[in-house]
Amino acid sequence: MKIPAHGKPKNQIKSELKAFAARDLPWREGKTLAYIYDPGPEIEEIAKWAYMEFLTENGLDPTVYPSMMLIENELIAMASSHLGDVPGVVGNFTSGGTESCMLAVKTARDFARATKPQIKEPEIILPVTAHAAFHKGCHYLGVKKVLVPVDPKTFKADPAAIERAITPNTVLIVASAVSYAHGVLDPIEAIGKIAEKHKLLFHVDGCIGGFLLPYFKRLGAKLGEFDFRVPGVTSMSMDYHKYAYCPKGASVILHRSKDLRRFQMYAAADWTGYTIINPTIQSSKTGGPMAAAWAVLNTLGDDGYMRFAKRIHDATHIIVEGIRKNPHLRLLGEPDLNLVAFTADEFSCFHIIDEMKARGWYVQPQFGYHGSEPNVHLSIGQNVFEMAHEFAAALDDAAEAARPKGFSQIAAKVKSELARMNPADFKPAMLADLMRGAGIEDGQLPRKSAELNQILNVLPPKVTEFALIEFMNERYVYREKK
């Protein structure tokens, strides 16, 4: 494909772009319980206006666009107030939770370089429930990840396991508020005491839960402290583009002090061009997400967010109670927020995903690693409130339809064969065979995913990673339209 020789009319451009989205999930119907955070058309309208108003402004240089620094400082002040209102806390706006988490890793690594130069191979302690963004940060930044088990029933981080994992090379401890997979709040206060005792940095990942937790506490949820009011907490991340309902990408990384935050930053003067100073990973960046976040926060206000939180709280209660009452389903952990994981014992829970899709609902698969069984994941938003009973009824119906389907024989065979081989011997040709067995032909995903998910679930994590990279590497190739 080449750049067209002559420009196309605007109507044709719009038509073609809309055609690209033909197979996208119809998220505006409110039945997509993953990835989407829908505040409704009124908030979406002001968000889009603000986004477009600052689309061409560049956050690279605040001396050219001082508006960007002004907006960012106000967003950080609101985040700091929301997460404990502790004096001295500073931070920066980022493109999303992954960037915020990676910056926490960079800060810890560079802080250790400056204060503990004897550490040559820095390590970060991660409960197995910590978000994969920290794995990515370790991979990119040359830091060793040390995975520790969590409580097998509650799926909360185990403070004793964390303390046992500390070595002279440890530079950071991570915990979740809340964990994505099971929606549970780690014991932040207990872990904070360990961090203080060993004089270690302690990052609380509140990307998905940090904004909503204070509202749930105000609604009466019995939750421990999790923010900067815990003395051992040295940094936090929180996404505005999740339950603050701002457009992507909008997140923040906060530090207890400017003295710590300076290790997050990067500057370069040793070249022939302009001097670079980047508080975060990106250099040039549109002001759109930042302006949109400011607009949404100021439009909704605290009372608006409390209204949303009550809707989320009540919808979660209805759906969780429906799962409890279903004899064929079982919760994994007791969710502290609006993220829910459940499984089935008599059949593969992945069949439920296909059955719910057939009923117009999208729910998310999660594989069974590190003591967490394969499960179905729900992210319950404010727009689900009116349909919570409808969802619970559909789930009951889907579970009943999934029961006779049992478990995949292909997955069982794959598991048996893998037990006799070294994962390092896994080759692309084997992947192709697996894909065909799962119903994938010519790179097109099957309309039903239960078989594929069951096969991926039995693969060792390293083999799954290899398989996913190979699959994705083949997909991002331009092919002529037929």
Protein Blocks (a to p, Z undefined) as FASTA:
>chain_A
ZZdfbdcdfklmmmmmmmmmmmpccfknopacghiacebjklmmmmmmmmmmmmmpcfkb
mmlmmmlmmmmmmmmmmmmmmnoopghiacdddfbjklmmmmmmmmmmmmmmmmmmmbmb
dcddddfkbcfklmmmmmmnopacddddddfklopacfklmmmmpcfkbcbdcdddddfk
lopacdfklmmmmmmmnopacdddfklmmmmmmmmmmnopacddfbfmlmklmbdcddfk
lmnopacdddddddfbfklmmmmpccdfbbcbdcdddfblblcdcfklmmmmmmmmmmno
mmlmmmmmmmmmmmmmmmmmmmmmpmkbccehjafblbdcdddfkbcfklmmmmmmmnop
acdddddeehiacdddddddfklmmmmmmmmmmmmmmmmmmmmnopafklmmmmmmmmmp
cfklpcfklmmmmmmmnopaghiacfblklmmmmmmmpcfklmmmmmmmmmmmmmpccdd
ZZ
